[in-house]
């Protein structure tokens, strides 16, 4: 079946472009953002967070003064492109304006307003397979300033509540040298019961617990997964062992609070001359999954991964 593109006014996100191939549906905001705000197998529920209540917002005089606007920054939910390292208020460029877009074949290219204050142009492409749930997302950041910028593409997928994330631990044989990094943010409680770590996997459950939690790591296996609403979401990405990554060497990060779970990948840190660009690609898939597992039992996690992700 060929892909059908339509326009839809979706909830309080305004105009969205809807991509439907008969297997799954993708919806992308173009009145704000952009955000990939909806991704689900047809006949099933959206797995991405829709912040219709605008629970996650940045509203401060400092932000307004920096950007010269009274607009706030809203997470909106779904998938967005940022750059790392994170900075306040620079990272929180309000993106509440219409997005230019172009549809060619199975791909939509999204060009939001230039981020002139921080000297960045963000471009995102979304390509849907004709006969499966596979989605390829290209992320490009262009330095539009008059000086060098050192940054990495940072691709954040905001998942809906109530699921469990699985992250593979690096198992590369390195002898006397270390083989993995675990980077912990200052507000993270390493004894948090939502998180489980074994030598093979990390799992993180999204719950109503108030405290925020964030980890980063070197994910050299190139995948992360989130199980929710009878669907298994998997994102795949490339890892360059010779590259320098942000946040002490993280190419994968995750964050949770009472509202969301973020599944995040990062590209390599690069110093860009004016009008140079850098890119990072993610490859998504969804499958029906009625299997369950104990997120604190390594063998159950391993069996689930072997049967549903690596099988």
C-alpha positions in Angstrom: 0.0 0.0 0.0 1.3 3.5 -0.8 1.6 6.1 1.8 -1.2 8.5 2.3 -0.5 12.1 3.4 -3.3 14.2 4.8 -3.7 17.3 6.9 -5.5 17.2 10.2 -6.2 19.6 13.1 -5.1 17.4 16.0 -6.3 18.2 19.5 -4.7 21.5 20.6 -1.5 21.1 18.5 -3.0 22.8 15.4 -2.3 21.5 11.9 -0.5 18.2 11.6 0.6 16.2 8.6 -0.6 12.6 8.9 1.4 9.8 7.3 -0.5 6.4 7.0 0.7 3.3 5.2 -2.0 1.0 6.4 0.3 -0.5 9.0 1.0 2.5 11.2 0.2 6.2 11.5 2.6 9.1 12.1 1.4 12.6 12.9 3.7 15.6 12.8 2.9 19.1 14.1 3.5 22.0 11.6 1.7 24.9 13.4 4.3 24.5 16.2 7.5 22.6 16.7 7.9 20.5 14.8 7.2 17.4 16.8 6.4 13.9 15.8 3.5 13.9 18.1 1.8 10.5 17.2 3.2 7.1 16.3 1.1 3.9 16.6 0.2 0.7 14.9 -3.2 1.2 13.3 -6.0 0.2 15.6 -3.8 0.8 18.7 -3.0 3.8 21.0 -0.4 6.5 20.5 2.8 5.6 22.3 4.2 9.2 22.4 3.4 11.7 25.0 0.8 14.4 24.1 1.2 17.2 26.5 -2.3 18.7 25.9 -2.3 20.2 29.4 1.1 21.9 28.8 2.4 20.4 32.0 6.1 20.8 31.0 6.8 24.5 30.3 9.6 27.0 30.7 8.3 30.4 31.6 10.7 32.9 33.1 11.8 36.5 32.7 15.4 35.3 32.0 14.1 33.2 29.0 11.9 36.0 27.7 14.7 38.6 28.0 17.3 36.3 26.3 15.0 35.5 23.3 13.3 38.9 23.2 9.8 37.4 23.3 7.1 36.8 25.8 6.6 33.3 24.4 7.2 30.3 26.6 9.0 27.1 25.7 6.7 24.0 25.7 7.8 20.4 25.5 4.5 19.5 23.6 5.6 15.9 23.7 6.6 13.6 20.9 10.0 13.7 19.2 12.1 16.8 18.7 15.6 17.9 17.7 17.8 19.8 20.0 21.6 20.3 20.4 23.9 19.2 23.2 25.4 20.3 25.5 22.3 21.6 27.1 22.4 25.2 28.3 20.0 27.6 30.0 18.2 29.4 28.5 19.9 28.8 25.1 18.5 25.3 24.6 14.9 26.4 25.3 14.3 28.3 22.1 10.5 28.8 21.9 9.2 26.9 18.8 5.6 28.0 18.7 5.5 29.2 15.0 4.4 27.5 11.8 6.9 25.1 10.2 7.8 25.0 6.5 7.5 21.6 5.0 7.9 19.7 1.8 6.6 16.2 0.8 8.6 14.2 -1.7 7.8 10.5 -2.2 7.7 8.8 1.3 9.5 11.7 3.0 8.5 14.9 4.6 11.2 17.6 5.2 10.5 20.0 8.1 12.2 23.4 8.3 11.2 25.4 11.4 12.1 29.0 12.0 15.8 29.7 12.2 17.2 29.8 15.8 19.0 33.1 15.1 19.7 33.9 18.8 21.8 30.7 19.2 23.0 30.5 15.6 21.4 27.2 14.6 19.1 25.9 11.8 17.4 22.6 12.6 16.1 20.4 9.7 14.3 17.1 10.2 13.2 14.5 7.6 10.7 11.7 8.3 10.5 8.8 5.9 7.9 6.1 6.4 8.2 2.6 4.9 5.5 1.6 2.4 4.7 -1.7 4.1 5.9 -1.7 7.7 6.1 0.4 10.8 9.7 1.4 10.0 10.4 5.2 10.2 13.7 6.8 9.4 14.3 10.2 10.9 17.1 12.4 9.7 18.3 15.3 11.9 20.5 18.1 10.5 21.9 21.1 12.4 23.5 24.0 10.5 25.7 26.7 12.0 24.1 29.9 10.8 26.2 32.1 13.1 29.3 34.1 12.2 31.6 32.0 14.4 32.4 28.4 15.2 29.9 26.3 17.2 30.7 23.0 19.0 27.6 20.9 19.3 26.0 17.5 18.7 22.5 16.7 17.4 20.4 15.6 20.3 17.3 13.6 19.4 14.7 13.3 22.2 11.6 11.1 22.0 9.1 11.8 24.7 7.2 8.6 25.4 3.8 8.3 27.2 3.4 7.3 30.8 3.4 3.9 32.2 6.0 2.0 30.2 9.3 0.4 30.8 12.6 1.1 28.9 15.3 -1.4 28.1 18.9 -0.2 27.4 21.7 -2.7 26.6 24.9 -2.4 28.6 28.2 -2.4 26.7 29.8 -5.9 26.9 32.8 -5.3 24.7 36.0 -7.1 25.9 38.6 -4.5 26.9 40.9 -6.4 29.2 42.4 -3.9 31.7 40.6 -0.9 30.3 37.1 0.2 31.1 34.3 -0.6 28.6 31.4 1.5 29.7 30.4 4.9 31.1 27.5 5.7 33.4 26.9 9.4 33.7 24.6 10.6 36.5 22.9 13.9 36.8 23.0 15.7 40.2 19.3 15.3 40.8 19.3 11.6 40.2 19.0 9.2 43.2 21.1 6.2 42.3 19.0 4.1 44.6 15.8 5.0 42.8 13.5 2.0 42.6 12.4 2.8 39.1 15.9 1.9 37.8 17.5 -1.6 37.6 21.0 -2.4 36.4 22.6 -5.7 35.7 25.8 -6.4 33.8 23.7 -6.8 30.6 20.9 -4.3 30.8 19.5 -1.2 32.4 15.7 -0.9 32.8 13.8 2.3 33.8 10.1 2.3 34.6 7.9 5.4 34.2 5.8 6.0 37.3 4.1 8.9 39.1 7.1 9.4 41.4 7.8 13.1 41.7 11.6 13.1 41.6 13.3 13.5 38.2 15.8 10.9 37.1 18.4 11.0 34.3 21.2 8.8 33.2 23.6 8.7 30.2 25.9 6.0 28.8 27.8 4.7 25.9 25.3 2.6 24.0 27.5 0.7 21.6 24.8 -1.9 20.7 22.9 0.9 18.9 19.4 0.4 20.2 17.0 1.3 22.9 13.4 0.1 23.5 10.2 1.1 25.3 7.3 -1.3 26.0 3.9 0.4 26.4 0.2 -0.2 25.5 0.9 -3.6 24.0 3.5 -2.2 21.6 7.2 -2.4 21.6 9.0 0.7 20.3 12.6 0.3 19.2 15.0 3.0 18.0 18.2 2.1 16.3 21.2 4.4 15.6 24.9 4.2 14.6 27.8 4.4 17.1 31.2 5.7 16.1 33.9 4.4 18.5 36.3 7.1 17.3 33.9 10.0 17.9 33.7 12.3 20.9 30.2 12.4 22.4 28.7 15.0 24.8 28.2 14.7 28.6 31.5 12.8 29.3 31.0 10.5 26.3 27.2 9.7 26.1 25.5 8.8 22.9 22.4 7.7 24.7 20.5 9.3 27.6 17.2 8.8 29.3 15.1 11.0 31.6 11.9 10.4 33.5 9.6 12.4 35.8 5.9 12.0 36.8 4.8 13.1 33.3 7.1 11.5 30.7 9.9 9.1 29.7 12.5 10.5 27.3 14.5 8.1 25.1 17.3 10.1 23.7 20.2 9.6 21.3 23.1 11.9 20.5 25.4 12.4 17.6 29.1 13.1 17.8 30.3 16.4 19.0 31.7 18.5 16.2 33.1 22.0 15.8 31.2 23.6 12.9 32.5 26.6 10.9 29.8 29.1 9.8 27.3 27.3 7.5 28.8 23.9 8.1 26.3 21.2 9.3 26.2 17.9 11.2 23.7 15.0 11.0 22.4 12.1 13.0 19.9 9.4 12.0 17.4 7.3 14.0 15.5 4.3 12.7 12.3 3.4 14.5 10.0 0.4 14.5 6.9 -0.7 16.3 5.5 -4.2 16.9 2.6 -5.7 18.8 3.9 -7.2 22.0 1.8 -8.9 24.6 4.8 -10.4 26.4 5.8 -9.0 29.8 8.8 -9.4 32.0 10.1 -8.5 35.4 12.1 -5.3 34.9 14.3 -6.2 37.9 15.2 -9.8 36.7 18.2 -10.0 34.3 17.2 -13.4 32.9 13.7 -12.3 32.2 14.9 -9.2 30.5 17.4 -11.2 28.5 14.7 -13.6 27.3 12.4 -10.8 26.4 15.2 -9.0 24.4 16.3 -12.2 22.6 12.7 -13.0 21.6 11.3 -9.6 20.8 14.2 -7.3 19.8 17.2 -9.4 18.7 15.3 -12.4 17.4 
